[in-house]
Amino acid sequence: MQPHTTSQLATPALLVDLDALNGNLRTMSLRHNGAKLRPHTKAHKCTQLANLQLQYGHKTFTCATPREIIGMAAAGVGEDLLLANEVVDRDRLNSLAKVSEKVRVTVAVDSNATIIAAASAGLRDVLIDVNVGLKRCGVAPQLAGQLADFARKQKITVRGVMGYEGHLMMIDSRDKRKLGVAESMRLLAQAATDVGGEIISAGGTGTFDLHDETCINELQAGSYALMDTHYAKLGLPFAQSCFVLGTVISTSQDWLVVDVGLKSLGMDHGNPTVDGFEVLFCSDEHTTLVPSKESASTKVSVGDKLRVVPAHIDPTMAMHELAYLVRGDEIIDSWSIDLRGW
Ligand SMILES: Cc1ncc(COP(=O)(O)O)c(C=O)c1O
């Protein structure tokens, strides 16, 4: 039987509060409308959620894996898909090339090897990925122009540059984040001049409002739609819209246990939170809680349901097959998390 309320759900179960989600999408689209936002699918891995982002006016999308590109194209969501990541696997590049016959696919490159791999597969559009401070992918800014020349010699269209300032996302002070963004985007601007092309792509949820005076013409934010406790610390205007519903499976005088553990929660940003409780620790299938002082008198019994708020949304989504869309405790719909895998 189809569950109608969250109390009928087997747990752990992923919940998405539809009104909070819509509020987040509206807030972001008012700040970065249309193609000024290239929503990142890595944060939700769900074509139906991407389709809602499309309804808010965004037709271009960022992806982190070939699977995300292929799934988005198969679902017919988006008309310009960017793989903001380096890939050298020949089969996956061939699959992307096939997809690029139907929808525009652009891949990030940061070396001669990634350019040759893309060209050999028949891919035609690239962005030069520039390192703007995060110790991850990206060519050194001063070498970006050279790399673009090499790509053009392979008969590849260089659409511009991207430079993800991920090392700045979690700096507590907004002023310091802003200074860091300005510095990183100076590097990207120089690279953009050397590279040419029309796209200058960067940014994320933590820096969504710090790019008014930078060189970029599109923002790659993803987490803003669902949010997590890690980003909540920054006081951004986005509400928590995703929860992992758990059932209380054991109580003792001093603590209680809910059936949501680190196999249903991204834990790399720390413990989750639960309203009214302190989290003692998480194990594979469990989170142990103690009531906070304010809620010490609230009686919790075995069988009760609690909403656990993940500390990192992206890996949390990748652990679930389905998200239930809710309004309060009523289940409105369910969405498949269909872009999981690589
Ligand atoms: C290349 C790239 N762009 C943008 C983002 C921004 O994502 P978020 O909005 O979740 O910070 C990420 C996140 O990891 C990323 O890897």
Ligand as a Chemical Component Dictionary entry (heavy atoms), coordinates in Angstrom:
data_LIG
# 
_chem_comp.id                   LIG 
_chem_comp.type                 NON-POLYMER 
_chem_comp.pdbx_formal_charge   0 
_chem_comp.three_letter_code    LIG 
# 
loop_
_chem_comp_atom.comp_id 
_chem_comp_atom.atom_id 
_chem_comp_atom.alt_atom_id 
_chem_comp_atom.type_symbol 
_chem_comp_atom.charge 
_chem_comp_atom.model_Cartn_x 
_chem_comp_atom.model_Cartn_y 
_chem_comp_atom.model_Cartn_z 
_chem_comp_atom.pdbx_ordinal 
LIG C1 C1 C 0 32.839 21.855 -9.470 1  
LIG C2 C2 C 0 31.861 22.268 -8.422 2  
LIG N1 N1 N 0 31.117 23.369 -8.646 3  
LIG C3 C3 C 0 30.240 23.814 -7.748 4  
LIG C4 C4 C 0 30.061 23.156 -6.548 5  
LIG C5 C5 C 0 29.108 23.803 -5.591 6  
LIG O1 O1 O 0 28.288 23.045 -4.868 7  
LIG P1 P1 P 0 27.539 23.577 -3.571 8  
LIG O2 O2 O 0 26.552 24.561 -4.008 9  
LIG O3 O3 O 0 26.961 22.347 -3.077 10 
LIG O4 O4 O 0 28.535 24.187 -2.669 11 
LIG C6 C6 C 0 30.792 21.999 -6.281 12 
LIG C7 C7 C 0 30.622 21.269 -5.008 13 
LIG O5 O5 O 0 31.356 20.419 -4.598 14 
LIG C8 C8 C 0 31.723 21.543 -7.240 15 
LIG O6 O6 O 0 32.470 20.452 -7.039 16 
# 
loop_
_chem_comp_bond.comp_id 
_chem_comp_bond.atom_id_1 
_chem_comp_bond.atom_id_2 
_chem_comp_bond.value_order 
_chem_comp_bond.pdbx_ordinal 
LIG C1 C2 SING 1  
LIG C2 N1 SING 2  
LIG C2 C8 DOUB 3  
LIG N1 C3 DOUB 4  
LIG C3 C4 SING 5  
LIG C4 C5 SING 6  
LIG C4 C6 DOUB 7  
LIG C5 O1 SING 8  
LIG O1 P1 SING 9  
LIG P1 O2 DOUB 10 
LIG P1 O3 SING 11 
LIG P1 O4 SING 12 
LIG C6 C7 SING 13 
LIG C6 C8 SING 14 
LIG C7 O5 DOUB 15 
LIG C8 O6 SING 16 
# 
